[in-house]
């Protein structure tokens, strides 16, 4: 049985559901913008690029972005995309990496309320994790921490939007 269905006191509060929901929405924005960044790095119209990017998980989009940046640096000598823009993309890609780990836990763990301020999440894996990774299968997070994660994710979305504007757009013909 899911953790939050075990007792009425385990059910998340509306505020806890809201905090998780806001993070999930920002993650959707991040994924959309990663696809646009990749399409622009590949000099593809955005709508056509979605044929490719819609099929990719975020981790694969991030990997493809890294490879495209390497090509822009090494093959094109930053003539198409300036080095400072590539550096900014790489920096944001690292931040997205950290956000993705948290997002995965929020989306794939089962959650319950510890109290009105704190949530407990567990992957409920069918194995005992190695002693070095005991914290990989569960997490305790506060509303304050979720709010900070949201603010950070929101800021990353804003910065990704600014970067998209700096990348050459290929118009649809």
C-alpha positions in Angstrom: 0.0 0.0 0.0 1.3 3.5 -0.8 2.7 5.3 2.2 0.4 8.2 2.2 -2.7 5.8 2.2 -1.7 4.0 5.4 -3.3 6.4 7.8 -5.1 9.8 7.7 -2.0 11.3 9.4 0.3 10.0 6.7 -1.6 11.8 3.9 0.2 14.8 2.6 -1.2 18.2 3.4 -2.4 20.4 0.6 0.7 22.6 1.1 2.9 19.5 0.7 1.2 18.4 -2.4 1.5 22.0 -3.8 5.2 22.1 -3.0 5.9 18.9 -4.9 3.6 20.0 -7.8 5.4 23.3 -8.2 8.7 21.4 -8.6 7.3 19.0 -11.1 5.9 21.9 -13.2 9.3 23.6 -13.2 10.9 20.3 -14.2 8.6 20.2 -17.2 9.7 23.7 -18.1 13.4 22.6 -17.8 12.8 19.6 -20.1 11.1 21.7 -22.7 13.9 24.2 -22.7 16.6 21.5 -22.8 14.9 20.3 -26.0 14.9 23.8 -27.5 18.6 24.3 -26.5 19.5 21.0 -28.2 17.5 21.8 -31.3 19.2 25.2 -31.7 22.6 23.7 -31.1 21.8 21.2 -33.9 20.6 24.0 -36.1 17.1 22.5 -36.4 13.8 24.3 -36.3 12.3 23.9 -32.9 9.1 22.1 -34.0 11.1 19.7 -36.1 13.6 19.2 -33.4 10.9 18.0 -31.1 10.6 14.9 -33.3 14.0 14.0 -31.8 13.9 15.6 -28.4 10.4 14.4 -27.4 11.7 10.8 -27.5 14.7 11.5 -25.2 14.8 11.4 -21.4 16.4 14.5 -19.9 19.7 12.6 -19.1 20.0 11.8 -22.8 19.2 15.3 -23.9 21.8 16.6 -21.5 24.4 14.2 -23.0 23.5 15.2 -26.5 23.8 18.9 -25.5 27.3 18.1 -24.2 28.3 16.4 -27.4 26.8 19.2 -29.5 28.8 21.8 -27.5 32.0 19.8 -28.0 31.4 19.9 -31.8 30.7 23.6 -31.7 34.0 24.1 -29.8 36.2 21.7 -31.7 34.8 21.5 -35.2 33.3 24.9 -35.6 35.7 26.9 -33.4 32.8 28.7 -31.7 32.0 30.5 -34.9 28.3 29.6 -34.8 27.8 29.7 -31.0 30.1 31.9 -28.9 32.3 30.3 -26.2 30.7 32.3 -23.4 27.2 30.9 -24.4 28.6 27.4 -24.5 30.2 27.9 -21.0 26.8 29.2 -19.7 25.0 26.1 -21.1 27.6 23.8 -19.6 27.1 25.5 -16.2 23.4 25.2 -16.4 23.6 21.6 -17.5 25.4 20.8 -14.3 22.7 22.5 -12.3 20.0 20.6 -14.2 21.9 17.4 -13.3 21.4 18.1 -9.6 17.8 19.1 -10.0 17.1 16.0 -12.0 18.2 13.8 -9.1 15.8 15.5 -6.8 13.1 15.4 -9.4 13.5 11.7 -9.8 13.1 11.2 -6.1 10.0 13.4 -6.0 8.5 11.6 -8.9 9.4 8.0 -8.2 9.4 7.7 -4.4 6.3 7.0 -2.3 5.6 9.8 0.1 4.0 10.3 3.4 3.8 13.2 5.9 6.1 13.0 8.9 4.5 16.1 10.2 3.0 19.3 8.6 6.5 20.6 7.8 8.3 17.4 6.8 7.8 14.6 4.3 9.3 11.2 4.1 9.9 9.5 0.8 11.0 6.0 0.0 11.8 4.1 -3.2 10.5 0.9 -1.5 13.1 -1.1 -3.3 13.1 -4.9 -3.2 16.8 -5.0 -2.1 19.0 -3.8 0.7 21.1 -0.9 -0.6 24.9 -1.1 -0.1 26.0 0.6 3.1 27.5 3.5 1.2 24.2 4.2 -0.5 21.7 3.9 2.4 20.4 7.4 1.7 19.7 6.7 -1.9 16.5 4.8 -1.3 14.8 7.3 1.1 14.7 11.0 1.9 13.3 13.3 4.5 12.6 16.8 3.1 11.0 19.8 4.7 8.6 22.3 3.1 11.3 24.9 3.5 13.7 22.8 1.5 11.1 22.1 -1.2 10.4 25.9 -1.4 14.2 26.5 -1.9 14.4 23.8 -4.5 11.4 25.4 -6.3 13.1 28.9 -6.3 16.3 27.4 -7.6 14.4 25.5 -10.4 12.5 28.6 -11.3 15.8 30.5 -11.6 17.3 27.8 -13.8 14.2 28.0 -16.1 14.7 31.8 -16.3 18.4 31.4 -17.1 17.7 28.6 -19.7 15.1 31.0 -21.3 17.8 33.7 -21.5 20.3 31.3 -23.1 17.8 30.1 -25.7 17.5 33.7 -26.8 21.3 33.8 -27.3 21.3 30.7 -29.6 20.8 31.0 -33.3 17.2 30.1 -34.2 16.5 28.2 -37.4 13.1 29.4 -38.7 10.6 27.1 -40.2 10.4 27.5 -44.0 
